[in-house]
Amino acid sequence: MKRFMLNYMIFVLTMMIFQNTHGQDGIQNLRNIDWPLTNFKGQISIEGDLRQYIANNRRNDQGDTEALRDEGSTYSATISGINVRYGIMDNIELMLGFDHQNEISRKLTMYIFSFNQPSQYISTLEQTKGFGDLDLRISYKWPKETESYDIKLSVGGSLPMAKAGEKEPLHEAFYDSEFDLEEINLHYIYGSGRGVLQLLAGGEFKYRLSKNAFHAWYYSRIPNGAATVETWTSVKNGYDFEHESIEVERQFPMVTQFGVESEFQISPFFSILGGYSNFSTSGGWFEQGDSFIEEPSTSLGSLNLGYFLIVSTNIWLRQNFGIPIHGNNTYSPLQLEASFTYNLFK
Amino acid sequence: MKFRITLLLISICGILYGQTEEQMVPSELKFRNVVNEPITLKKGFLRVGGVLNYTLINQIFTEDGERKIFDSNIWSNGWFNNIIVEYGVSDKLQVDVQIPYYNETISGSNYAEFGGLNLGTSTTEISHKGLGDISVFLEYQIIPERNMGDGLTLTMITELPTGRKDPENYEESPDGSVYYERPTGAGEFTLSPELKFRKVFYPFSFEGFVGIEFPFGGEKITTPGSSENNSFKGSTVFKVSSNFNFMINDFIAIKNGLLFLNLNGETVNGMPSEEFIGGWGFTYFPFVSFQFRKLRIEEAVTIPLMGKSNGADISFFLMVRYLF
């Protein structure tokens, strides 16, 4: 705790010092919509973001909404990430980033009553937790001088640094004397990695009017083949579990994100944003022995509303609120997103 | 010569300090933000607003202080709202009224099987909707405000049992499904004296408070579905908090707070309650405050760091207040 507070104070002080010593060279008059899609040469930006997803519903394969409450499941996820962007040239930028994920989903709990054995209460929790793979991306902006429009093309890779597949389960069992039954908590835990190199490719387009800007983007994340990952089988022995790992072939799905956004400049440092974004996955499967299981494709489209505030040239704050409007085979969460950017500009 | 140099240094200091803090006309006092606003509202000032709060039900700190994810599929869907009215009775005395309203449904479901035979799925649905316990705050400057914001105040908070105290409309279906309406109030008066200190080092400020909440007890139905009234007394709560705040510019301020709470546990019929034997929590809360002239929009997240028999979930707050 002491260390956390000390680090936090150092961070705040460093931030204040940088704020007073950087970013005074002429670019401070740029309005929100005028900022180019890539950093200028030598500029470094550090962006931290926090995303919270809370779902009460899911979309089935027909696209209909189903209440999670009816099927006895729950879903929430907290994802935080850091991206560092560096301007190699005025129109070429390098980005390095990673996420940390904590996704929690619960399944229907079960009471199993029987004649000869103690009754059982079984709950199931699935958790995806940990740091994700390391993203490395290079972007090119055209035209070099920012005009009424910017086109940005990006290509890169996601390096398989993080644990992919299932980790050793954290199941537990004990006797509950109050209710005279055996309580079994099944806790499955998965890594956030993908186990193989992934190709990152996409682009953005921004068109500016006097007080508005329109922004569109498309990005894909394509795994380079299947990964060999672990999955676990567990055998209950009394109140203990014995776990054994098995290797399976897993093709993680291709992920595609696209969206459009309109930005309205309310004051020189404050703009509001509204738009549509879509997140979809396809092509995933896994193979274990003779069984080959294809993962269904998923998609989720959301309407977004937010703001972008330039606190100073160095400090930018964005917040976004997303409401799902359509989708297939996926949870349908409300999305709260906040990002804080610190620019170490010369 | 020495005198002249001293005079020059004093003048420079005066200029430097003069640049950091402006003299304000009374109307501009309404534009001040959380760092440099008066420690209590000025006489005749009225501020009205609302708080929207969302909390997940995902994790708890156990009796052993371990952060644990709930195993069962319990889920909360809803919000907690609070209407706030603040009024400056005099330059030293402020009165606040907080009116909470709950709009939440807590649910869970279980599948049952007997000897391989499917007995169906039962649900538990707990409605938590309605007016909560209204709080009245009296805040008085016992060391009057100096230097634009420094001061010490004594706050007396009275919580009135205006919320529904008993679980109501309990229904149990043949399949084992349960529905009831959870209390929205504690069912007892509480009184909480709090001492709050603030020191402003423009553009920073530091705040600290210490307080204790005394419950007066009462009678209520403690078990859903039962009609038996039990005498009870809530937890005595000890609170210590400190905030470090700073202004990023004239209209944005960031607060960083740490809050420690200790609850000694509830009693039912004079015996320690099985439901809650006491616990503690230590929470960090970052807070962004936007001041657009008289309008203040604030966002906060509370992040439980440590605790015992206490909630461990992140909570989100959005506050909007307007100073008339």
Interface residues (C-beta under 8 A of the other chain):
Chain A: M1 Y8 V12 M16 Q19 Q52 I54 N56 L68 R69 G72 S73 T74 S76 T78 I104 R106 K107 L108 T109 M110 Y111 I112 F113 S114 F115 S123 L125 Q127 N185 H187 L309 V311 S312 I315 L317 Q319 L336
Chain B: Y54 L56 N58 I69 F70 D71 S72 N73 I74 W75 N77 S107 G108 S109 N110 Y111 A112 E113 F114 G115 L119 T121 T123 F246 I248 N249 I252 N256 F282 V288 E299 L305 M306 I314 F316
